[in-house]
Amino acid sequence: MTRVGFSVFGRPAVHNHCSNGLFNDLKLNNETYLNLPNSVLLDKGQKIAVLKRYKDSQGVEVISVFVNDFANSTNDRAGAYVGAGVAFVGRPTPKLIKTLEKLHHQALSLIDPESKKFKESKINCDALSLPDPNAKGYFYESYPKKYSNRKEFNIGINIQGSFFEGLMTAIQGFMYNTSFRSATTAYISQDVNLLEKIVPKKYIYNTYHLLDFSHYIKSKKEEIKLLEKNISDKEKKFITLDKEKKESLEKLEKDKKEKENEISDRERKLAKIQNDIQKEEKNLEEIKIKNEKSKEKESNLKSEIGNLKKTKSDHFKAFLNSPDFKNERDQYESEILSPIQKEKKELSQQNQKLQGDLSEDKKKLKRRKFILWAVILLLVLDLGFRGYDLFSPNDTTEDIVEESQPPSEINTIDLPKEYTADEFKDLPHDKKEEHKKKIDSTISKLLKKEDSTDSKTAKHFFNRKWNFREVLDAGDKNDIDKGLHRVIEIKKIYKKFGREDKLFSDEFLIKSLEFEEEEHDFGTNDFNAILLKYLELDNNIYTENNIERKEDNSGNSKISKIDPILFMHFRWMLYNLPKKDKSKIDLLENKKTKLTIPIVK
C-alpha cells in the first residue's frame, strides 16, 4: 500500500473524479464529493478546504485534504464545485502541499476563468497529469501516527494571507496539537461568514490557536516528571536488589567452594579405592596362574602314578605266574612297591593341601571384591546425593535460592509459583498444564480439609496473587461454566471459610482494578470483532497487560482461537455485566451490537 494518493474531482453534471495511490487502496474516492453541513453551497469566488481523519485496517491514522472552488455545472444545476485533493499517512513536508497546489491549478483549468462554468460535461482523466504517489520527499522520516477513538465533531479554521501557506499550518495543528486531536473534520476558509454557516461560532479558530502547543507541552512536562520519579524509584529498588543478590551470590560461592573441596576429597578416596581394586585384581591373576600350575603338576603326577600302577601290575602278574621267583617278589615289594605306596601317599597329601589352599584363596578374594564394590557403591551414591546434584548444569541460581527457603514457607500447601498473566502466557504448554494440576489439587484439599480461616494453609491460599490465565480454561461453546470450573470451586472455598470473594466476583481476577460499566455500540455482533474493537479502546481493562492483536496463518484476526484464555476472560466479564440486569448474555450466543462493557476510570 502506498503512503499517498492524489485526486482531481468536480461536478460538471454529475460527480466525477480522477484518482491514484491511497485513494484507490483505501477506497476513498467517495470522500471527494463535497457535502457541507447544513446543506451549505459555495457561492461564486468562495473556496473551502476540508480536512478529515480516517483509520486504516492496521489502526494507522490517514489524513485527507480536499480543496474546493465554486463552479457552474454544464446543466446549470446549483451546488457545482471543482477541486483537488490528497490523502496521506505520515508527517507531510511543504513539498506535498506545493504538489497539491499545482494539482489544484490543473483542476481550475477544467472551468472557464470568467464564467466558472465547466468546459466539458465530464472530466477527461487522460488529459490530466496526476503526481506520482511514489515520488520522494513528501514526508519527514517518522513513524505514522496511530488513530485513537474520539467523539466525532467538527471545527472551523479561518486563515489569512496565502491560502496554501495557511492550509499547511492548519494541517500541522489538526494533526499534532492535542487541543484539536479530538476533532474528526476541519473546514478551512478565508471567508469567516462561510465558516459560520457550517459550524457553530464557538468552534471557529484562527491560525494562532493551532500553533498554541502550551497544553501539549504542559502534559509532556508532567509525563517527564512522572518518568523521572519512576526511574528514581526503580534505581533505589535496583540498588537494594543488587545488594541482596550480591550477598546471596557470595553465600552460594562459599557453599560451592566447600562442596568442591568435599568432592575433591572424595575423588581422592575413590582413586585410592580404585588403586586397591587394581592390586587385588593383580593378586587374583597371580592366584589363577598358580592354580593353573598346580593343575599341570597334578596332571603330571597322575600320569606318573598311572605308569607306576602299570609297572606294579605287570610285576605282580609275573610274581603270580612264576612262583619260582620268590626272591624277586620279595625284592619287588621292598625296593619298588613300598617306595611307590609311600610316594602315592605323599602325593595325595600334597594334592589335598593344594586344593584346600586354592579354595581358601577363592573365598578370600570373593569377600574382598564384595567389600570393595560395596564401598564404591556407597561413595558414588553419597557423591551423587550430596555433591553433583547441587551444582548440576541444569540448576540455576534462582532454583538454588528458591530451594533454600525454609520448608515451612514452601510446603505449607501445594500451590505453584506465582506469575503475572503475561509471564504465565509465555510458559511452555506442559508447564502450564502441570501448574493448573497443582491448583486443582490444592482446591480439592481445601474443600475437604477442616481448617480454620486463620490456619497457615488458608492464609497462604487467600493471600495468593492470582492471574486469570492460571484459573480459567478455554471453556465450551455451549457451556460457559466449563471454562469457569476453578472460579466456581474457589468461590466455594471462600464461602466455606466465610471470606469475601470480591476478586473472583467483582474484579474478575484483575486486582485493584477500578472500572465502571458503559454501554457501547460495536457495530457488529461477531464475537471476535467485538473483542478486537474493545482492545482498541484506550481505557480497556487490559491496558496494563501486554495484549497484542495477532492474526492467524490465513490473515484473519480470530482471537478466540489465537488467545482462547483471553477470550474466555472477556466472555466471563460480559456474562456478569450489567450487574443490575438479571438476564445473562453469553458472547458466543449474542445477537446484539450494543453491549455493556467495563471501562477503566
C-alpha positions as CSV (number, residue, x, y, z in Angstrom):
1,M,0.0,0.0,0.0
2,T,1.3,3.5,-0.9
3,R,1.5,6.3,1.6
4,V,-0.1,9.0,-0.5
5,G,-2.7,9.4,-3.2
6,F,-3.8,12.4,-5.4
7,S,-7.2,13.2,-6.9
8,V,-8.9,15.8,-9.2
9,F,-12.7,16.0,-8.8
10,G,-15.7,18.1,-9.6
11,R,-19.4,18.1,-10.6
12,P,-19.7,19.3,-14.2
13,A,-23.1,17.5,-14.5
14,V,-22.7,14.6,-12.0
15,H,-19.7,14.0,-9.7
16,N,-16.5,12.9,-11.4
17,H,-13.1,12.0,-10.0
18,C,-9.6,11.0,-11.3
19,S,-7.5,9.4,-8.5
20,N,-4.4,7.2,-7.8
21,G,-2.5,5.8,-4.9
22,L,-4.1,5.8,-1.5
23,F,-7.5,6.9,-2.8
24,N,-7.8,3.6,-4.7
25,D,-6.1,1.5,-2.0
26,L,-8.4,2.6,0.8
27,K,-11.5,3.3,-1.5
28,L,-11.7,7.0,-0.5
29,N,-13.0,8.3,-3.9
30,N,-16.5,8.8,-2.5
31,E,-15.0,11.3,0.0
32,T,-14.2,13.7,-2.9
33,Y,-17.9,14.6,-3.1
34,L,-18.5,18.0,-1.5
35,N,-21.3,17.7,1.1
36,L,-21.1,20.6,3.5
37,P,-23.1,20.6,6.8
38,N,-26.4,22.4,6.9
39,S,-26.7,22.0,3.1
40,V,-24.4,24.9,2.5
41,L,-23.4,25.6,-1.1
42,L,-20.4,27.6,-2.3
43,D,-21.0,31.0,-3.9
44,K,-19.0,32.5,-6.7
45,G,-15.5,33.3,-5.5
46,Q,-15.6,31.1,-2.4
47,K,-13.0,28.5,-1.7
48,I,-13.0,25.9,1.2
49,A,-10.7,23.1,2.2
50,V,-11.9,20.0,4.1
51,L,-9.6,18.0,6.4
52,K,-10.6,14.6,7.6
53,R,-9.2,11.7,9.7
54,Y,-9.7,8.0,8.9
55,K,-8.3,4.8,10.3
56,D,-6.9,2.1,8.0
57,S,-7.1,-1.7,8.7
58,Q,-3.9,-1.5,10.8
59,G,-5.2,1.2,13.1
60,V,-3.0,3.9,11.5
61,E,-4.3,7.5,11.1
62,V,-5.0,8.6,7.5
63,I,-5.4,12.3,6.7
64,S,-7.3,13.6,3.6
65,V,-7.2,17.3,2.3
66,F,-9.8,18.4,-0.3
67,V,-9.5,22.0,-1.7
68,N,-12.9,23.0,-3.3
69,D,-13.7,26.0,-5.5
70,F,-17.1,27.3,-6.7
71,A,-18.0,26.3,-10.2
72,N,-21.1,26.3,-12.6
73,S,-22.3,22.9,-13.9
74,T,-22.9,22.4,-17.6
75,N,-26.6,21.8,-16.9
76,D,-26.9,24.9,-14.6
77,R,-27.6,22.7,-11.6
78,A,-26.8,24.5,-8.3
79,G,-24.1,23.4,-6.0
80,A,-21.3,22.6,-8.5
81,Y,-17.7,22.6,-7.5
82,V,-14.2,21.7,-8.7
83,G,-11.0,20.9,-6.8
84,A,-8.1,18.7,-6.0
85,G,-7.2,16.5,-3.0
86,V,-4.5,14.5,-1.3
87,A,-4.7,11.6,1.2
88,F,-1.6,10.5,3.1
89,V,-0.1,8.6,6.0
90,G,2.7,10.3,7.9
91,R,4.1,13.8,8.6
92,P,3.8,15.9,5.4
93,T,6.6,18.2,4.1
94,P,6.0,21.5,2.3
95,K,6.7,19.6,-1.0
96,L,3.4,17.7,-0.6
97,I,1.4,20.8,-0.1
98,K,3.1,22.5,-3.1
99,T,2.3,19.4,-5.2
100,L,-1.4,19.8,-4.1
101,E,-1.4,23.5,-5.0
102,K,-0.1,22.6,-8.5
103,L,-2.7,19.9,-8.9
104,H,-5.4,22.4,-7.8
105,H,-4.3,24.7,-10.7
106,Q,-4.8,21.8,-13.1
107,A,-8.3,21.3,-11.6
108,L,-9.2,25.0,-12.2
109,S,-8.2,24.6,-15.9
110,L,-11.4,22.4,-16.2
111,I,-13.6,25.5,-15.9
112,D,-13.8,28.9,-17.7
113,P,-11.9,31.5,-15.7
114,E,-14.7,34.1,-16.2
115,S,-18.0,32.2,-16.1
116,K,-16.6,29.4,-13.8
117,K,-18.5,27.0,-16.0
118,F,-17.2,23.5,-16.8
119,K,-15.8,23.3,-20.3
120,E,-16.9,19.7,-20.7
121,S,-19.8,17.7,-19.2
122,K,-17.3,15.0,-18.0
123,I,-13.8,15.2,-16.6
124,N,-11.3,13.6,-19.0
125,C,-8.8,11.8,-16.8
126,D,-6.4,11.2,-19.7
127,A,-6.0,14.9,-20.2
128,L,-4.8,15.3,-16.6
129,S,-1.3,14.7,-15.1
130,L,-1.6,13.3,-11.6
131,P,1.6,13.4,-9.5
132,D,3.5,10.2,-8.9
133,P,2.4,8.8,-5.4
134,N,5.8,7.0,-5.1
135,A,7.9,10.2,-5.6
136,K,10.4,11.0,-2.8
137,G,10.3,14.0,-0.4
138,Y,6.6,14.0,0.5
139,F,7.2,13.1,4.2
140,Y,9.6,13.6,7.1
141,E,11.0,10.3,8.3
142,S,8.8,9.5,11.3
143,Y,6.6,6.6,12.2
144,P,2.9,7.0,11.2
145,K,0.6,8.0,14.0
146,K,-1.9,5.5,15.5
147,Y,-5.6,6.5,15.3
148,S,-7.2,6.8,18.7
149,N,-11.0,6.7,19.3
150,R,-12.7,10.1,19.8
151,K,-16.1,11.7,19.8
152,E,-17.0,13.0,16.4
153,F,-17.3,16.8,16.0
154,N,-16.3,19.5,13.5
155,I,-14.2,22.7,13.8
156,G,-13.7,25.7,11.5
157,I,-10.4,27.3,10.8
158,N,-10.2,30.9,9.5
159,I,-6.9,31.6,7.7
160,Q,-5.4,34.8,6.4
161,G,-2.9,35.6,3.7
162,S,-1.8,32.9,1.3
163,F,-4.4,30.1,1.2
164,F,-2.0,27.2,0.8
165,E,0.5,28.5,3.4
166,G,-2.3,28.8,5.9
167,L,-3.5,25.3,4.8
168,M,-0.1,23.9,5.8
169,T,-0.3,25.4,9.2
170,A,-3.9,24.2,9.7
171,I,-2.8,20.6,8.7
172,Q,0.1,20.6,11.3
173,G,-2.2,21.9,14.1
174,F,-5.0,19.5,13.2
175,M,-2.6,16.5,13.3
176,Y,-0.3,17.3,16.2
177,N,-1.9,19.9,18.6
178,T,-3.5,17.8,21.4
179,S,-6.2,20.5,21.8
180,F,-7.6,19.6,18.3
181,R,-6.9,15.8,18.3
182,S,-10.5,15.0,19.2
183,A,-11.9,16.7,16.1
184,T,-12.6,14.5,13.1
185,T,-13.2,17.1,10.5
186,A,-11.9,20.7,9.9
187,Y,-13.3,23.2,7.4
188,I,-10.7,25.8,6.3
189,S,-11.5,29.1,4.6
190,Q,-10.6,32.7,4.3
191,D,-14.3,33.6,4.5
192,V,-15.4,33.6,8.2
193,N,-19.1,34.1,7.1
194,L,-18.9,30.9,5.1
195,L,-17.5,29.0,8.2
196,E,-20.2,30.3,10.5
197,K,-22.9,28.8,8.2
198,I,-21.1,25.4,8.5
199,V,-20.0,25.1,12.3
200,P,-21.0,27.0,15.5
201,K,-19.1,30.2,16.0
202,K,-17.5,28.9,19.2
203,Y,-15.8,26.1,17.2
204,I,-14.2,28.5,14.7
205,Y,-10.4,29.1,15.4
206,N,-7.7,31.3,14.0
207,T,-4.2,30.2,12.9
208,Y,-2.5,31.2,16.2
209,H,-4.8,28.8,18.1
210,L,-3.4,25.9,16.0
211,L,0.2,27.0,16.9
212,D,-0.5,27.1,20.6
213,F,1.1,23.9,22.0
214,S,1.1,25.0,25.6
215,H,-1.4,22.4,26.7
216,Y,0.7,19.7,24.9
217,I,4.0,21.0,26.4
218,K,2.5,21.1,29.9
219,S,1.2,17.5,29.6
220,K,4.6,16.3,28.4
221,K,6.4,18.1,31.3
222,E,4.1,16.2,33.7
223,E,4.9,13.0,31.9
224,I,8.7,13.7,32.2
225,K,8.3,14.3,35.9
226,L,6.5,11.1,36.4
227,L,9.1,9.2,34.3
228,E,11.9,10.8,36.4
229,K,10.2,9.7,39.6
230,N,9.7,6.2,38.3
231,I,13.3,6.0,37.2
232,S,14.5,7.2,40.6
233,D,12.2,4.6,42.4
234,K,13.5,1.8,40.2
235,E,17.1,2.9,40.7
236,K,16.6,2.7,44.5
237,K,14.9,-0.7,44.2
238,F,17.6,-1.9,41.9
239,I,20.4,-0.9,44.3
240,T,18.6,-2.8,47.2
241,L,18.0,-5.8,45.0
242,D,21.6,-5.7,43.7
243,K,22.9,-5.7,47.3
244,E,20.7,-8.7,48.2
245,K,21.7,-10.6,45.1
246,K,25.4,-10.0,45.7
247,E,25.1,-11.3,49.3
248,S,23.2,-14.3,48.1
249,L,25.8,-15.0,45.4
250,E,28.7,-14.6,47.8
251,K,27.0,-17.2,50.1
252,L,26.4,-19.5,47.1
253,E,30.0,-19.2,46.0
254,K,31.2,-20.1,49.5
255,D,28.9,-23.1,49.6
256,K,30.0,-24.1,46.2
257,K,33.7,-23.9,47.2
258,E,33.1,-26.1,50.2
259,K,31.2,-28.6,48.1
260,E,34.0,-28.6,45.5
261,N,36.6,-29.3,48.3
262,E,34.4,-32.1,49.6
263,I,34.1,-33.5,46.1
264,S,37.9,-33.3,45.6
265,D,38.5,-35.2,48.9
266,R,36.0,-37.9,47.9
267,E,37.5,-38.2,44.5
268,R,41.0,-38.8,46.1
269,K,39.4,-41.5,48.2
270,L,37.8,-43.0,45.2
271,A,41.1,-43.0,43.3
272,K,42.7,-44.9,46.3
273,I,39.9,-47.5,46.3
274,Q,40.3,-48.0,42.5
275,N,44.1,-48.5,43.0
276,D,43.4,-51.1,45.7
277,I,41.0,-52.8,43.3
278,Q,43.7,-53.0,40.7
279,K,46.1,-54.5,43.2
280,E,43.5,-57.2,44.2
281,E,42.9,-57.9,40.6
282,K,46.6,-58.4,40.1
283,N,46.7,-60.8,43.1
284,L,43.8,-62.7,41.7
285,E,45.6,-63.1,38.4
286,E,48.7,-64.5,40.2
287,I,46.4,-66.9,42.1
288,K,44.9,-68.1,38.8
289,I,48.4,-68.7,37.3
290,K,49.4,-70.6,40.5
291,N,46.2,-72.6,40.2
292,E,47.0,-73.5,36.5
293,K,50.5,-74.6,37.5
294,S,49.0,-76.8,40.3
295,K,46.7,-78.4,37.8
296,E,49.6,-79.1,35.5
297,K,51.6,-80.6,38.3
298,E,48.6,-82.7,39.4
299,S,48.2,-84.0,35.8
300,N,51.9,-85.0,35.7
301,L,51.6,-86.7,39.0
302,K,48.5,-88.6,37.8
303,S,50.5,-89.7,34.7
304,E,53.4,-91.0,36.8
305,I,51.0,-92.8,39.1
306,G,49.4,-94.5,36.2
307,N,52.7,-95.6,34.9
308,L,53.7,-96.9,38.3
309,K,50.4,-98.7,38.6
310,K,51.0,-100.5,35.3
311,T,54.6,-101.4,36.4
312,K,53.2,-102.7,39.6
313,S,50.5,-104.7,37.9
314,D,53.0,-106.2,35.5
315,H,55.4,-107.3,38.2
316,F,52.6,-108.6,40.3
317,K,51.3,-110.7,37.5
318,A,54.9,-112.0,37.0
319,F,55.1,-113.0,40.6
320,L,51.7,-114.7,40.4
321,N,52.6,-116.5,37.3
322,S,56.0,-117.6,38.5
323,P,56.1,-119.0,42.0
324,D,59.7,-119.7,41.5
325,F,60.6,-116.0,41.7
326,K,60.0,-115.6,45.4
327,N,63.3,-113.8,45.8
328,E,62.4,-111.3,43.1
329,R,58.9,-110.7,44.6
330,D,60.4,-110.0,47.9
331,Q,62.9,-107.7,46.2
332,Y,59.9,-106.0,44.3
333,E,58.0,-105.4,47.5
334,S,61.0,-104.0,49.3
335,E,62.5,-101.9,46.5
336,I,59.6,-100.9,44.3
337,L,56.1,-101.4,45.9
338,S,57.0,-99.8,49.3
339,P,58.5,-96.6,47.7
340,I,55.5,-96.3,45.3
341,Q,52.9,-96.5,48.1
342,K,55.0,-94.0,50.2
343,E,55.2,-91.6,47.2
344,K,51.5,-92.1,46.4
345,K,50.6,-91.2,50.0
346,E,52.8,-88.1,49.9
347,L,51.3,-87.0,46.5
348,S,47.7,-87.4,47.9
349,Q,48.6,-85.3,50.9
350,Q,50.2,-82.6,48.7
351,N,47.1,-82.6,46.4
352,Q,44.7,-82.2,49.4
353,K,46.8,-79.3,50.8
354,L,46.8,-77.5,47.3
355,Q,43.0,-77.9,46.9
356,G,42.5,-76.5,50.5
357,D,44.8,-73.5,49.8
358,L,43.0,-72.8,46.5
359,S,39.5,-72.9,48.0
360,E,40.5,-70.6,50.8
361,D,42.1,-68.1,48.3
362,K,38.9,-68.0,46.3
363,K,36.8,-67.4,49.4
364,K,39.1,-64.5,50.5
365,L,39.0,-63.0,47.0
366,K,35.2,-63.1,46.9
367,R,34.9,-61.4,50.3
368,R,37.4,-58.7,49.3
369,K,35.7,-58.0,46.0
370,F,32.3,-57.8,47.7
371,I,33.6,-55.3,50.3
372,L,35.4,-53.2,47.8
373,W,32.4,-52.9,45.4
374,A,30.0,-52.1,48.3
375,V,32.3,-49.3,49.5
376,I,32.5,-47.9,45.9
377,L,28.7,-48.0,45.5
378,L,28.2,-46.2,48.8
379,L,30.7,-43.5,47.9
380,V,29.2,-43.0,44.4
381,L,25.7,-42.7,45.9
382,D,26.9,-40.3,48.6
383,L,28.7,-38.1,45.9
384,G,25.5,-38.1,43.8
385,F,23.1,-37.1,46.6
386,R,25.4,-34.6,48.3
387,G,27.7,-33.2,45.7
388,Y,26.9,-33.3,42.0
389,D,23.1,-32.7,42.1
390,L,23.6,-29.4,44.0
391,F,25.7,-27.9,41.1
392,S,24.4,-29.9,38.1
393,P,24.5,-27.9,34.8
394,N,20.7,-27.7,34.7
395,D,20.4,-25.9,38.0
396,T,20.1,-22.1,38.2
397,T,20.9,-19.6,40.9
398,E,17.1,-18.8,41.1
399,D,16.4,-22.5,41.7
400,I,19.0,-22.8,44.4
401,V,17.7,-19.7,46.2
402,E,14.2,-20.9,46.0
403,E,15.1,-24.4,47.4
404,S,17.0,-22.8,50.2
405,Q,13.8,-21.3,51.7
406,P,12.5,-22.8,54.9
407,P,10.3,-25.8,54.3
408,S,7.5,-24.2,56.4
409,E,7.2,-21.4,53.8
410,I,7.3,-23.6,50.7
411,N,5.4,-26.8,51.7
412,T,2.6,-25.1,53.6
413,I,0.4,-26.0,50.6
414,D,0.9,-27.4,47.2
415,L,0.2,-24.1,45.4
416,P,2.6,-23.5,42.4
417,K,4.8,-20.4,41.9
418,E,3.0,-17.1,41.4
419,Y,3.1,-15.5,37.9
420,T,1.6,-12.4,36.3
421,A,-0.8,-13.1,33.4
422,D,1.9,-12.1,30.9
423,E,4.5,-14.4,32.5
424,F,2.1,-17.3,32.6
425,K,1.2,-16.8,28.9
426,D,4.8,-17.3,27.9
427,L,5.2,-20.6,29.8
428,P,5.5,-23.8,27.7
429,H,2.3,-25.8,27.4
430,D,3.4,-28.7,29.6
431,K,4.4,-26.3,32.4
432,K,1.0,-24.6,32.2
433,E,-0.7,-28.0,32.5
434,E,1.4,-29.0,35.5
435,H,0.8,-25.6,37.1
436,K,-3.0,-25.9,36.8
437,K,-3.0,-29.5,38.1
438,K,-1.3,-28.2,41.3
439,I,-4.0,-25.6,41.7
440,D,-6.7,-28.2,41.2
441,S,-5.1,-30.5,43.8
442,T,-4.9,-27.6,46.3
443,I,-8.6,-26.7,45.7
444,S,-9.6,-30.3,46.3
445,K,-7.7,-30.5,49.5
446,L,-9.1,-27.2,50.9
447,L,-12.6,-28.3,50.1
448,K,-12.1,-31.5,52.1
449,K,-9.8,-30.1,54.8
450,E,-11.3,-29.0,58.1
451,D,-9.2,-25.9,58.6
452,S,-10.0,-22.6,60.2
453,T,-9.6,-19.3,58.3
454,D,-6.5,-18.5,60.5
455,S,-4.7,-21.7,59.6
456,K,-1.4,-21.4,57.6
457,T,-3.0,-23.3,54.7
458,A,-5.9,-20.9,54.4
459,K,-3.8,-17.8,54.8
460,H,-1.4,-18.9,52.1
461,F,-4.4,-19.6,49.8
462,F,-6.2,-16.3,50.4
463,N,-3.0,-14.1,50.2
464,R,-2.0,-15.6,46.8
465,K,-1.7,-13.2,43.9
466,W,-3.9,-14.9,41.3
467,N,-3.9,-14.2,37.5
468,F,-6.8,-15.0,35.2
469,R,-4.7,-17.2,32.8
470,E,-3.9,-19.8,35.5
471,V,-7.5,-20.0,36.7
472,L,-9.6,-20.0,33.5
473,D,-9.8,-22.7,30.8
474,A,-10.8,-22.2,27.2
475,G,-14.3,-23.4,28.0
476,D,-17.0,-24.9,25.9
477,K,-19.0,-23.2,23.1
478,N,-22.3,-24.3,24.6
479,D,-21.5,-24.1,28.3
480,I,-19.5,-21.2,29.7
481,D,-19.2,-22.8,33.2
482,K,-16.8,-25.4,31.8
483,G,-14.2,-22.7,31.4
484,L,-15.0,-21.3,34.9
485,H,-14.9,-24.5,36.9
486,R,-12.0,-23.3,39.0
487,V,-13.7,-20.0,39.7
488,I,-16.8,-21.9,40.9
489,E,-14.7,-24.2,43.2
490,I,-12.7,-21.3,44.6
491,K,-15.8,-19.3,45.4
492,K,-17.0,-22.4,47.4
493,I,-13.7,-22.2,49.4
494,Y,-14.3,-18.5,50.1
495,K,-17.9,-19.3,51.2
496,K,-16.7,-22.2,53.4
497,F,-14.2,-20.0,55.2
498,G,-16.5,-17.0,55.4
499,R,-14.3,-14.8,53.2
500,E,-15.4,-12.1,50.8
501,D,-14.7,-13.2,47.2
502,K,-14.5,-9.7,45.6
503,L,-11.5,-10.7,43.5
504,F,-13.5,-13.5,41.8
505,S,-16.9,-11.8,41.6
506,D,-16.4,-8.0,41.1
507,E,-12.7,-7.6,40.0
508,F,-12.7,-10.6,37.6
509,L,-9.2,-11.6,38.7
510,I,-7.6,-8.3,37.9
511,K,-6.9,-7.0,41.4
512,S,-7.1,-3.2,42.3
513,L,-8.9,-2.5,39.1
514,E,-11.4,0.3,39.3
515,F,-13.8,0.3,36.4
516,E,-17.4,1.4,35.6
517,E,-20.0,0.0,33.3
518,E,-20.6,1.7,29.9
519,E,-22.9,0.7,27.1
520,H,-21.0,0.6,23.8
521,D,-22.2,0.0,20.2
522,F,-19.6,-2.1,18.4
523,G,-21.5,-2.0,15.1
524,T,-21.3,-5.9,14.8
525,N,-22.4,-9.0,16.7
526,D,-19.3,-11.1,15.7
527,F,-17.7,-12.1,18.9
528,N,-14.1,-11.9,17.6
529,A,-14.7,-8.5,16.1
530,I,-16.2,-7.3,19.4
531,L,-13.2,-8.3,21.5
532,L,-10.7,-6.8,18.9
533,K,-12.6,-3.5,18.9
534,Y,-12.7,-3.5,22.7
535,L,-8.9,-3.9,22.8
536,E,-8.5,-0.8,20.6
537,L,-10.3,1.3,23.2
538,D,-7.8,3.4,25.2
539,N,-9.5,2.6,28.5
540,N,-10.0,-1.1,28.1
541,I,-9.2,-3.1,31.3
542,Y,-6.3,-5.0,29.6
543,T,-4.2,-1.8,29.2
544,E,-1.8,-3.0,32.0
545,N,-1.4,-6.4,30.3
546,N,0.6,-6.7,27.1
547,I,-2.3,-7.9,25.0
548,E,-1.4,-7.6,21.3
549,R,-3.7,-8.0,18.3
550,K,-2.4,-11.0,16.3
551,E,-3.6,-12.8,13.1
552,D,-3.6,-16.5,12.2
553,N,-2.0,-18.0,9.2
554,S,-4.9,-17.1,6.9
555,G,-4.7,-13.4,7.9
556,N,-7.9,-13.4,10.0
557,S,-8.0,-12.0,13.5
558,K,-9.7,-14.9,15.2
559,I,-8.6,-14.0,18.7
560,S,-10.9,-16.7,20.2
561,K,-8.5,-19.3,18.6
562,I,-5.2,-17.3,18.9
563,D,-5.7,-16.5,22.6
564,P,-8.7,-18.6,23.9
565,I,-8.0,-17.8,27.6
566,L,-8.2,-14.0,27.0
567,F,-11.4,-14.6,25.0
568,M,-12.8,-16.7,27.9
569,H,-12.0,-13.9,30.4
570,F,-13.8,-11.3,28.2
571,R,-16.7,-13.6,27.8
572,W,-16.9,-14.2,31.6
573,M,-17.0,-10.4,32.3
574,L,-19.7,-9.6,29.7
575,Y,-21.7,-12.6,31.1
576,N,-21.8,-10.9,34.5
577,L,-22.5,-7.3,33.3
578,P,-24.6,-5.3,33.8
579,K,-24.9,-6.3,37.5
580,K,-28.4,-4.9,37.8
581,D,-29.7,-6.9,34.8
582,K,-30.7,-10.4,35.8
583,S,-30.5,-11.7,32.3
584,K,-27.2,-13.2,31.3
585,I,-25.7,-12.7,27.8
586,D,-23.2,-15.2,26.6
587,L,-20.9,-13.6,23.9
588,L,-21.0,-16.7,21.8
589,E,-24.8,-16.6,21.6
590,N,-25.2,-12.8,21.5
591,K,-27.1,-11.2,18.6
592,K,-26.8,-7.6,19.7
593,T,-24.3,-4.9,18.6
594,K,-24.7,-2.8,21.7
595,L,-23.3,-4.3,24.9
596,T,-22.5,-3.3,28.5
597,I,-18.7,-3.3,28.9
598,P,-16.2,-2.5,31.7
599,I,-14.2,0.8,31.2
600,V,-11.3,1.8,33.4
601,K,-12.0,5.0,35.4
